[in-house]
Amino acid sequence: MSLFAKFKNKLQKTSNFLSSNIINSLKNKKVDKETLEELESILISADISLDVVEKLLNSVHKLKSNDQEIAKTVLEALSKEIENILKPREKKLLQENETKSKILIFVGVNGSGKTTTIGKIASQIDNNKKTLIAACDTFRAAAIDQLKNWAVKNDNDFYAGDTNQDPASVAYKATEKFKKENYDYLIIDTAGRLSNNTNLINQLVKLKKVVTKINADNIIETILVLDGTNGSNMIKQVDIFGKELDVSSLIITKLDGTAKGGALISIANKYEIPISFIGLGEKSDDLSDFSAKNFARSILNLDE
């Protein structure tokens, strides 16, 4: 299956909702005030924010209303505008021929899929690269066990501290090991954080400072993992984590299980934070590099 085919297949919940409703709204073959109001309602229902909806409707408003294939023309116009919004956010997290060691710190709220995402990303790292995975969620034994299972499966080295140990101290020890033993990648898992809990956010800030202090020469990425089924609620998480932790990349999971995929467009429009991966299922290869064009065309059920 091609990457585009995977996007189209896995984003069906959003695409079925959007394309069928948009086509139905254009049954009178005209782009008039009533049609634009219907389109506005449909787009908002897919968790696309008002500022983005306004941009999308502007692209439709310019179309000739006597077009015989107006539904397809509207879908194409929307797709192009969505792609324009998303394109600047494309960024690969795992670069081919990476020459510098890299530290990846994963953050996000409970249930966003951080630990599973780490396992999937580790499985995509070149086998020639030496990878250390560190379990800094010291409060949940199940999280440590899950991460260890992924490390074993991917033939990665694994580091964990004691139960309830200060996560920053675990990160410190893992980072020392990373430097001393010349690893190519250090992947750090953190506890699920309630984004309104200042103390827990501060704990993450402390962890990142510790890692940064002893690794000034290495590339350090802070990756926020978001649950796509949360729709527009993801925006608040990006706001808080982005501000406090200088998030450098976003990964949006579970997009195959929601009709609220439009929220991704709202995030891309509001924040200048790259989107590196999107989760399109439970298998390891269902974590795909983000593609603006594939996403834009897939959620509107258009061909490649």
C-alpha positions, 0 to 999 in steps of 0.5 A: 500500500502506498503512503497516500493510499494509507492516508486515504484509507485510515482517514476515512472517518474524517473524509466520509464526514467532510466529503459527503456533507460538502457534496450534499451541500452543493446539490443546487450546483451553486456557490451562494450565501446559503451554500457558504453557510452550510459549508461553514457549519460542516467545516466547524463540525470537523473541529476546524477553527473559525479563523481557518474556516474563514480562509477556506471559505474565501477560497471557495467564494472565488469560484465560478458558480456555474461550474458543472462539476462544482462539488469536485471544484470546491473540494479541490479548492479546499484541498489546495488551501488546506495544503497551503496551511499545512505545508510549512509544518512538514518536518521529518523527525528522523533524518536520513544520514543523521551525523549528530547524536540526538536526544528526543524528549517525549511529553504529553497528557495521559493517554495520548499514546507517548509510550507506544509512539516511542516504540514505533519511532524506535522501530524506524531508526536505522539498525546501524544506529545505537539507541538508548530508551530511558523510562522517566515515568517513574510513577507507573510500573506498567509504563516502564514495563511497556517501554521495556517490551518495546526496547527488547522488541526493537533491540534497543538498550534500556534504562530505568530508575527506581519506583517514584524516583525523581524523573529528572535524576533518572534523565540525568543518569540516562544522559550520562550513559548516552554520552559516555557510551556514544549512543546515536539516540537517547529517547526519553519517555515522561509521565503523562501530564495534566496540562493544568497542573503547574507542579507537574509541568515544572517537573518536566521543565526541570527534566529538560534543563538537566538534559540540556545542561550536560548535552549542550552540543547535541540536538535536543528535540522536545516532542509533544504527543497529542491524541487526535480524538480530542479534536480542538481540545488539543489546541490548549495542550499545544499552548501550555506545553509549547510555551513552557517547554519550547516544543520543537515537534508535534505527533498526532495519534489516533487520527484513524479513529476520529472524524475530528481530523480538522483540528490538525489544520487549526493547530498548524494554522495557529502554531509554528511548530512542525508536525513530524508524524501522524498515527493512523493505526496500531501497527508499527508502520501506522506511524507515518511521516506527515505529508501536507498534500496526502493529508489535505487530499485524503480528508476530502476523499480526493484521488492522489 
